[in-house]
Amino acid sequence: MDGENLLPVSIFMDIDRSGPIPLYYQVASRIEAAIVDGTVPAGARIDNEIALGERLGISRPTIRRAIQDLVDKGLLVRRRGIGTQVVHGEVTRKVELTSLFEDLNSANRSPSTRVVERAEITATEAIAERLGVKAGARILHVRRLRLADDVPLALLENYLPEEFLDISEADLAGFGLYQLLSARGVDIRVARQRIGARSATTEESTVFDIDRHSAVLTMDRVAFDSNGRAVEFGHHSYRPDLYSFEVTLVGK
């Protein structure tokens, strides 16, 4: 089983092989219960379909369907070269003026960051317009991969004005962007945000471990401080089966 965590046989002891409830549903529900109660912790890698089927004496197609149900629920994720891994479930993010790093911490997830790129660049006209600076101005460009419980969740691309050029790669790896801005006395008061979807790029399909041309969620945001000055422009993409946005609507 090389690096895999066997699911305890005890969680399957009460499976009814002759009753009306489909076997795949019974297998899926027992694995789900073990994940929810912590018997099988987040980050654990579980048996592959063949091994689990042999241990339980259940056909591989039945096991495959049970596993797929849990993948669809966001409780398991399949990762190339790693296998099937337990996650806490889909991240549902309220559309509020918070960062993903803060939201993951609040949800008792374990956020981590891999800095893909950190560079000083000159602002194009499009980026300059969003940041309220002159085209050609020096700005900071950063790209980060955000993980939750070691599972890749989002690719975050941000542009910041010249005054933030001293933000280091170590800063970006260790803290959320809004944490870093807040520590510098930046009071983010309002943001203009657009949520959408598009086909995944080659990079996104690789890091999110999804099929090429699968859909990804996107969010563009320009955040402003208490003086009405733009302090960051972000263009982010999210793995859709592990992430969603939640909006509360109020009638008149």
CORTAWO-V358271 format. One record per residue. PHI is phi in whole degrees, -180 to 180 (999 if undefined). D_LAST is the distance of its C-alpha to the last C-alpha in Angstrom with 2 decimals. Layout:
phi=PHI d_last=D_LAST
phi=PHI d_last=D_LAST
This chain:
phi=999 d_last=58.39
phi=17 d_last=58.69
phi=84 d_last=55.80
phi=-97 d_last=53.73
phi=-105 d_last=52.56
phi=-70 d_last=53.57
phi=-67 d_last=50.99
phi=-59 d_last=52.59
phi=-60 d_last=54.23
phi=-59 d_last=53.30
phi=-75 d_last=49.66
phi=-108 d_last=50.90
phi=-63 d_last=53.46
phi=-98 d_last=51.57
phi=-63 d_last=50.84
phi=-99 d_last=51.77
phi=-80 d_last=53.62
phi=-117 d_last=54.29
phi=-83 d_last=51.07
phi=-79 d_last=48.27
phi=-81 d_last=45.85
phi=-56 d_last=46.36
phi=-61 d_last=48.27
phi=-60 d_last=45.94
phi=-68 d_last=43.03
phi=-65 d_last=45.20
phi=-63 d_last=46.31
phi=-62 d_last=42.81
phi=-67 d_last=41.41
phi=-75 d_last=44.31
phi=-67 d_last=43.98
phi=-60 d_last=40.24
phi=-62 d_last=40.98
phi=-68 d_last=43.67
phi=-71 d_last=41.32
phi=-64 d_last=38.60
phi=-88 d_last=41.17
phi=89 d_last=42.95
phi=-58 d_last=46.16
phi=-113 d_last=45.72
phi=-78 d_last=44.24
phi=-59 d_last=42.06
phi=95 d_last=44.36
phi=-69 d_last=46.95
phi=-99 d_last=48.59
phi=-108 d_last=49.35
phi=-51 d_last=52.11
phi=-75 d_last=52.15
phi=-61 d_last=51.76
phi=-65 d_last=55.51
phi=-64 d_last=56.38
phi=-66 d_last=53.70
phi=-62 d_last=54.70
phi=-67 d_last=58.34
phi=-65 d_last=57.67
phi=-95 d_last=55.72
phi=69 d_last=57.80
phi=-122 d_last=54.77
phi=-64 d_last=54.71
phi=-61 d_last=53.27
phi=-59 d_last=50.78
phi=-67 d_last=49.36
phi=-64 d_last=49.04
phi=-60 d_last=47.56
phi=-66 d_last=44.78
phi=-62 d_last=44.05
phi=-64 d_last=43.91
phi=-63 d_last=41.69
phi=-58 d_last=39.15
phi=-75 d_last=39.01
phi=-65 d_last=38.81
phi=-64 d_last=35.82
phi=-82 d_last=34.13
phi=83 d_last=34.87
phi=-89 d_last=37.40
phi=-125 d_last=40.41
phi=-137 d_last=41.06
phi=-95 d_last=44.11
phi=-130 d_last=45.71
phi=-58 d_last=48.71
phi=80 d_last=51.82
phi=-118 d_last=50.24
phi=111 d_last=49.27
phi=-95 d_last=46.50
phi=-128 d_last=44.77
phi=-82 d_last=42.35
phi=-125 d_last=39.06
phi=-74 d_last=36.37
phi=121 d_last=33.94
phi=-62 d_last=31.14
phi=-84 d_last=29.46
phi=-105 d_last=25.69
phi=-109 d_last=24.32
phi=-69 d_last=20.88
phi=-81 d_last=19.72
phi=-132 d_last=20.46
phi=-84 d_last=22.97
phi=-133 d_last=25.92
phi=-97 d_last=29.06
phi=-61 d_last=30.24
phi=-57 d_last=33.19
phi=-65 d_last=31.06
phi=-64 d_last=28.90
phi=-66 d_last=32.11
phi=-62 d_last=33.65
phi=-65 d_last=30.67
phi=-89 d_last=30.94
phi=59 d_last=34.68
phi=-93 d_last=35.70
phi=-109 d_last=38.69
phi=-77 d_last=37.81
phi=-144 d_last=40.70
phi=-136 d_last=41.17
phi=-113 d_last=43.78
phi=-81 d_last=44.06
phi=-84 d_last=44.77
phi=-156 d_last=45.23
phi=-142 d_last=45.24
phi=-151 d_last=46.51
phi=-87 d_last=46.63
phi=-131 d_last=45.85
phi=-102 d_last=45.26
phi=-73 d_last=41.79
phi=-71 d_last=41.39
phi=-61 d_last=39.57
phi=-65 d_last=36.44
phi=-70 d_last=36.42
phi=-59 d_last=37.42
phi=-63 d_last=34.46
phi=-69 d_last=32.02
phi=-89 d_last=33.91
phi=70 d_last=34.53
phi=-121 d_last=38.29
phi=-79 d_last=41.16
phi=-59 d_last=42.23
phi=93 d_last=45.22
phi=-67 d_last=44.16
phi=-73 d_last=45.11
phi=-140 d_last=42.27
phi=-100 d_last=42.10
phi=-118 d_last=41.29
phi=-131 d_last=40.83
phi=-131 d_last=40.34
phi=-135 d_last=39.98
phi=-102 d_last=39.85
phi=-99 d_last=37.66
phi=-116 d_last=38.76
phi=-122 d_last=37.38
phi=54 d_last=40.23
phi=71 d_last=42.51
phi=-104 d_last=40.58
phi=-59 d_last=39.51
phi=-121 d_last=35.73
phi=-152 d_last=34.87
phi=-106 d_last=36.64
phi=-113 d_last=35.36
phi=-119 d_last=36.41
phi=-134 d_last=35.78
phi=-125 d_last=37.01
phi=-131 d_last=37.43
phi=-62 d_last=38.91
phi=-56 d_last=42.62
phi=-65 d_last=42.30
phi=-105 d_last=41.52
phi=-64 d_last=44.59
phi=-86 d_last=46.29
phi=-65 d_last=43.90
phi=-93 d_last=46.37
phi=-64 d_last=46.40
phi=-64 d_last=47.01
phi=-59 d_last=43.91
phi=-67 d_last=41.80
phi=-75 d_last=43.41
phi=-98 d_last=42.94
phi=-140 d_last=39.50
phi=-74 d_last=36.00
phi=-61 d_last=35.45
phi=-68 d_last=32.82
phi=-62 d_last=35.27
phi=-64 d_last=37.92
phi=-69 d_last=35.83
phi=-63 d_last=34.73
phi=-64 d_last=38.42
phi=-95 d_last=39.18
phi=86 d_last=36.79
phi=-80 d_last=34.05
phi=-107 d_last=30.64
phi=-77 d_last=28.11
phi=-111 d_last=24.85
phi=-153 d_last=22.80
phi=-145 d_last=23.29
phi=-107 d_last=22.54
phi=-134 d_last=22.61
phi=-130 d_last=23.07
phi=-110 d_last=23.52
phi=-155 d_last=25.75
phi=-154 d_last=28.87
phi=-162 d_last=32.40
phi=-73 d_last=35.91
phi=-70 d_last=37.74
phi=-77 d_last=40.52
phi=-59 d_last=43.98
phi=-62 d_last=43.46
phi=-65 d_last=40.16
phi=-63 d_last=41.66
phi=-74 d_last=44.57
phi=-72 d_last=42.88
phi=-88 d_last=40.12
phi=58 d_last=42.78
phi=-124 d_last=40.90
phi=-65 d_last=42.27
phi=-58 d_last=42.69
phi=74 d_last=39.90
phi=-64 d_last=37.54
phi=-79 d_last=33.95
phi=-124 d_last=32.75
phi=-79 d_last=29.29
phi=-132 d_last=29.00
phi=-145 d_last=27.08
phi=-109 d_last=27.73
phi=-144 d_last=26.71
phi=-114 d_last=27.70
phi=-105 d_last=27.42
phi=-124 d_last=27.82
phi=-87 d_last=29.30
phi=-66 d_last=28.46
phi=-96 d_last=30.45
phi=80 d_last=28.45
phi=-95 d_last=31.41
phi=-68 d_last=31.15
phi=-114 d_last=32.97
phi=-166 d_last=32.74
phi=-121 d_last=31.88
phi=-121 d_last=31.70
phi=-128 d_last=32.09
phi=-123 d_last=32.00
phi=-131 d_last=32.63
phi=-134 d_last=32.22
phi=-68 d_last=34.05
phi=-72 d_last=31.54
phi=-82 d_last=32.94
phi=-119 d_last=32.70
phi=-150 d_last=29.45
phi=-152 d_last=25.75
phi=-105 d_last=22.50
phi=-124 d_last=19.58
phi=-125 d_last=15.97
phi=-95 d_last=13.17
phi=-108 d_last=9.82
phi=-123 d_last=6.65
phi=-74 d_last=3.77
phi=-72 d_last=0.00
